[in-house]
Amino acid sequence: MKKLFSLCILCLLLVTAVRANADVARPKASPETPRIVLHTRLTIVPDSKAYEGRLQISQSSLQELRAALANTPGNESMAQGIAHSSTRTILAGLFMFLSLSFAGVWLARSVQTRSQKMIAALLMGAAVIGAAAIIGHANAGPPGSYYWRKLPQNLSKGASTDGGIDIEIVPDSNEGRGMKLILPIKPQ
Amino acid sequence: MERTASIDLAAWRSRPAPLLRRHLSTTAFVCVLISCACLSALLASWLPLQVSVVTVFLFAGPHNWFELRYFLMRLPVRFGRSRNFFLTAFAGIGVLTLAYVALPVLYAFGFWPDNAWSTILASWNTLMLLWLGSLVWLRGKQRLRRDWSWAFPVALGLCSINWVAPEFFSLAIVYLHPLVALWFLDRHLRRTRPEWLRAYRRCLSLLPLLLAGMFWQLTRTPSLPDDNGLFWRITQHAGAQLLPGVSSHVLVAVHVFLEMLHYGVWLVALPLIAPLAKQATEALPAAARERGRIWDVKTVPVARHPRGFPKLVATALAFGVFLVAILWLGFSVDYATTRDIYFTVAIAHVLAEAPFLLRML
């Protein structure tokens, strides 16, 4: 009897769940996530003598942007190439590991008198490289909003502000065909 | 069996010349070297694209023929203890060249997507580095009291760098390959003209200065016009796409300058050293002087030896001349396409330099 009761309760729960799901409004088509094609830097400089806003792009940034738009892998910067290819990074690490291992074995076998010193030096070198890598990661920098937090004050003072920026390609919208600058500034 | 270390070099060694004469010849050698280097740097900086077109047209094919002849001169009649070394060398040259030539063909047929190109390139570079490491190790095994096992850690370390940036690694090969000729000249002078070696090495210190001067003069110049297919190919070959922040004028000029040095060594310096050394002896019989002619097959030890292969050597050299003529014809008809084909196939001579240079170490 208990079992039958439990089964009925379970069926009721399932039925209500289905009905509840049916009540959920049809999900809206999620807007297409803008594609980030390039990360670069932007400096906002107030100019009291200027009559028109200007967007200045350096020659190299423009070339990088054109290459990114062309979507040719050969045109990626070295950092982008590493970031976008985990296979290459893994293989680079694997070969570095093999190199250090073979070097250690070779040193241990070939150097008789100063072998311990050499191995210690090798291990120190490897440790320094590892530590440098860890420090490099730890020193990756604060989030982008940190650099832009003083923009209002800097604008009122007429000072420039410099920070990182992602260039996104978005589809044309009703708001216009120009450019939109979205900065990570939090209200204080 | 003739040892490669002594092939044809005993006859080239000059008698001890009087001190004044030796000093004069060294001075003349240094003057010629510095003049050629400065003139090449000047021409390459002034008209990089035009000079690149002309030098490749004129010297690319002949310098390959001279390299072939030089390598035949260094080839032993019987491999003996070097059997494994030469088998590895020739197998590597064949496989790597075929793979390198096949890559653009397979890419054109869409065998892999665009974004896999870096991985393919890195794989080829890895194979080449491991092959070089094996060659160094095998060469070290032939040398007494030399352990060249360090070649593997070094090769694997370079593999790691290659996988980080394969395109830059390939570009580095483009710039470093011309310098290998200078190393050949160094080793050759050490055996045939030791009195010039010190002066030659001092002259080599001029090279970084010339390169720094070219960078200093050209780094702020506008990039070269690459609006036509040929000029675009030349700038791409020099790495303009990979280094957009550097003026393509600098890149092309430096590359052309290094190529001119490379051609100069193979076409002028190495062939001239032997006759100059022979003139210094003055006592060589006429028959021996006749032997010095570059078109004489009998000057090649592999052909001259009783158990040698004169017909094979003669055929190889004649076929080389034929290919040079075909190359000139191709350049005349369609320079851009022929240039592309040449620089793809020419990887064979880049690879072939490695084992023969190792044999001289």
Interface residues (C-beta under 8 A of the other chain):
Chain A: Q59 S60 Q63 E64 A67 N71 T72 P73 G74 N75 M78 G81 I82 S85 T87 R88 T89 L91 A92 G93 L94 F95 M96 L98 S99 L100 F102 A103 W106 R109 S110
Chain B: D114 N115 W117 S118 T119 A122 T126 D147 S149 W150 F152 P153 V154 L156 G157 C159 S160 I161 N162 W163 V164 A165 P166 E167 F168 Q241 L242 P244 G245
